[in-house]
Amino acid sequence: MPDLLLVGAGHSHLHLIAHARALTTAGYRVRVLAPRFFDYSGLASATAAGSVPADAGRIDVRALAQRHDVELVEDTLSGLDLRGRCATTTGGSRLAYDVVSLNIGSVAAAPGMEVGDGVLRVKPLSDLAALAARLAATPDAGLSVVGGGSTGIELAAHLSVRAGVGTVRLLESGPEIGADLPPRARRRLVRLLDRRGVEVCVDAPVRSVGAHQVGLDDGRTLGHDIALLATGLAAPRLVSELGIGDVDGIPVTTSLQHVDQPDTYAVGDCAHFTPQPLARIGVHGVRQGSVLLASLLARAAGQPLPTYTPQGRALAILDLGDGVGLAVRGRLWWYGGAALRLKRWIDRRWLARYR
Ligand SMILES: Cc1cc2nc3c(=O)[nH]c(=O)nc-3n(C[C@H](O)[C@H](O)[C@H](O)COP(=O)(O)OP(=O)(O)OC[C@H]3O[C@@H](n4cnc5c(N)ncnc54)[C@H](O)[C@@H]3O)c2cc1C
């Protein structure tokens, strides 16, 4: 009976836990090594800004595992011996396996930037969750959101309408915010942020972020009470420390197997899909789940392994607070209450599968 070890209960592995019966029928003994709770990023800005309850995006992995007769080791990965096929946990347990899959997400990247203590990062989400407590403790707080991509825009917009927030500043190193959005959608967002009093600073490369100020490349410093780092996502440092990848992630082929280790899979944000660069968005983690399941079933049956084909254009919906959202798919976009209602419906439907 091959031992299958699933490390991290990210999007793909939640799918595998929910389909564990197919895996055990195929002959696997399934174990999951993960913290008890999974937090869904689609609702992270809303929970951080306090516009929905703090546990609105929370999945109880223990309850899910129990429902599907899967053994959950409530711990985190700290060591991995690929040759000896053994994982070590932070708590000191050793877990032997025949096949391992990693789905441990990402962390906020801070390329070329000095980041001091007390700066909050958008990932892991536990850091972002601390924002609500910091805001409660700091009336009329002045916030600096560093990074004018989709996540930074979403958070700046959302926080600007949160009661108790003083000022919000959004800092972007490039000439415009939302550089990968359609130009008219970008202009719509700029107008919205302006109307909500968000100070948008473009062409403002940040050299250092500290608890009370940011330092810009041109020598200026700008003060704040709370800083949020939203400068993109990178693989967790653990990936490099374990020697199975680098800041780009664990290198995998189209079959989601490690380029040199066919018994090691990696999915979602922690994987580096070597055939083509993939954005670190939840849709890949969700869609890779069914490919991973099919791959494990195929290898048990001695059949050819399926491959992952990324979707050309994925739908992304920003939650901008105050009941409005911006939906984008390729060059098409749509702003308003209906876009946010669609997002909430998609989020609720996905969460309901695992609750
Ligand atoms: C504020 C914000 C909003 C976002 N909104 C969206 C959105 O609306 N739509 C979208 O598509 N994408 C969104 N993203 C991107 C999205 O967060 C990621 O692409 C997605 O979460 C990746 O899924 P994943 O399954 O790879 O990892 P995750 O969802 O991060 O799950 C990884 C899991 O692994 C666990 N883990 C971590 N380390 C270990 C370890 N050492 N051992 C065991 N377990 C571990 C973690 O606790 C976590 O539960 C957003 C990101 C942020 C920061």
The ligand as an ORCA input file, in Angstrom:
! r2SCAN-3c Opt
* xyz 0 1
  C      -4.887     39.560      0.013
  C      -4.877     38.547     -1.090
  C      -6.037     38.353     -1.847
  C      -6.039     37.414     -2.880
  N      -7.186     37.258     -3.589
  C      -7.230     36.343     -4.568
  C      -8.440     36.152     -5.318
  O      -9.462     36.801     -5.072
  N      -8.423     35.220     -6.309
  C      -7.306     34.479     -6.587
  O      -7.333     33.643     -7.493
  N      -6.164     34.634     -5.903
  C      -6.090     35.542     -4.906
  N      -4.925     35.709     -4.207
  C      -3.793     34.804     -4.503
  C      -3.987     33.535     -3.692
  O      -3.804     33.826     -2.322
  C      -3.008     32.417     -3.996
  O      -2.738     32.309     -5.347
  C      -3.587     31.083     -3.511
  O      -3.898     31.154     -2.134
  C      -2.606     29.956     -3.728
  O      -3.194     28.773     -3.308
  P      -2.328     27.593     -2.725
  O      -3.273     26.479     -2.565
  O      -1.120     27.385     -3.543
  O      -1.793     28.105     -1.305
  P      -2.547     28.633     -0.013
  O      -3.952     28.985     -0.296
  O      -1.657     29.688      0.547
  O      -2.526     27.364      0.957
  C      -1.333     26.832      1.457
  C      -1.581     26.181      2.787
  O      -0.368     25.552      3.213
  C      -0.172     25.767      4.592
  N       1.266     25.711      4.879
  C       2.179     26.684      4.708
  N       3.402     26.275      5.076
  C       3.263     24.993      5.496
  C       4.168     24.012      5.986
  N       5.481     24.268      6.160
  N       3.692     22.791      6.331
  C       2.369     22.520      6.169
  N       1.476     23.403      5.709
  C       1.907     24.621      5.373
  C      -0.781     27.125      4.865
  O      -1.172     27.225      6.212
  C      -1.970     27.148      3.892
  O      -3.159     26.701      4.521
  C      -4.881     36.654     -3.177
  C      -3.735     36.835     -2.403
  C      -3.722     37.760     -1.371
  C      -2.463     37.921     -0.574
*
